[in-house]
């Protein structure tokens, strides 16, 4: 393996649900991060409790790793099916680790391991972890401590059995003369956290002052609420599992109406049930953040796979016309930052704000430098300080910005009235059509302020390139990796990534598209939804598109194959 290839390696652990491959994957990934390596994890799992083919893949490197890879350097097969499905993905120097008891075709790139001699039946996955870690050159003490931390002090018997299995498997691997290049040793490992997209969104929202989250469990968004629930007591949060998604959005609106910054998490099918609540948030001018973790549809679709096909749905969800913001993070860091911004924008402009993520980013662990918390300001607890309002209080007073002074019910001597019907400035139902026109214009005015705070798309690479790759959300890493490969071949390639897809502000990006000789949209859907939106808003037609909608995340190899004439 040459010097360049030594810097990045792709490991795939495969088996059935119930074989503990996620346990192995998480411990190995955290051990790699603690040893100083960067990682990008892709989890691929079927919608079933036991059985079915699942994988936990991680791309590992000494430098930043931002996208998955298709070629496998180390295949850890917990069953024979994994070998059959992934053998043809092995790189030239690839190696398969497999139980010697399994009946598979034996060849020079297979390491048959006596798992039953190294551990009891229920700990063969830990033995596989030990052999894999030894081959990679990871310190046994780091891996062992990572396993202890993973299982916790309450399961001492499990910890001891794991320690024995690790020790035996390390010892066994040390005696083998395996032609496999270890990862480069990092002498002074940097301090980094292992975190996935959903964890980062939850943390960002808390940092911004989130106080209430309601949800109905739906893959792949559920872990946002579960993470918030873990921190609820310490951070003063209320996390409520509702009976359905309709109840979840309305709970969040109720909490927000009472003054608690609120959020809901769901996926496309659950969000479909929330559409009326979104419109209610707009009419009552109630702040709420909605996270939609996308997965393939229509209907139940592929509930544990990934896609980027809900952009147009979220853009138009909720009947009527009202302003909104839609954020589409492409990295773990952006998940953290944009969750904060979403809470602030919802609070300031008093309405619904959306974060569009997907299964790939939700479940993808990365090595993250600890966030700089200096300068983070949570939304302020409600008070009357600085508010200017006349008596009697008018909750929906018409202002130049469209933003009305907001009082909370029961906290002052003023009567706070809100209504889902069209209403007057003081909140009472009206059928005065001139007032109706005035109120529509008032709500739409807030769009001007939201537009002024839009995050510009990020350009990577040269100005006026021969090829410009346009992407949004989680495709960011794969697109930038593919562009780097092409630049290494002497091509002039740039990327333009949208971390916010609405509102679209043409003056922030249209010149970059017009200056490129060729523009290609890269999206995880079948119709090029962002490209279509750009054409609608700017008139610029992106003719060429690379679209993926088979349920798998975008990869650099997929993009490069599509670009070949």
GISULTA-V621613 format. One record per helix or strand of 3 or more residues. SS is the DSSP state (hx for helix, st for strand). FROM is the first residue (numbers start at 0). TO is the last residue. Records with the same first field share a line. If there is no record, write none. Layout:
SS: FROM-TO  FROM-TO
//
This chain:
hx: 2-5  20-33  79-88  114-117  120-135  139-150  155-173  196-206  221-234  244-256  267-283  310-315  331-348  358-362  432-451  472-487  505-507  509-514  528-537  555-562
st: 7-16  37-43  50-60  71-76  89-98  109-112  191-194  211-214  237-240  261-265  287-293  324-326  351-357  365-368  457-460  466-471  492-497  499-501  517-522  543-546
//
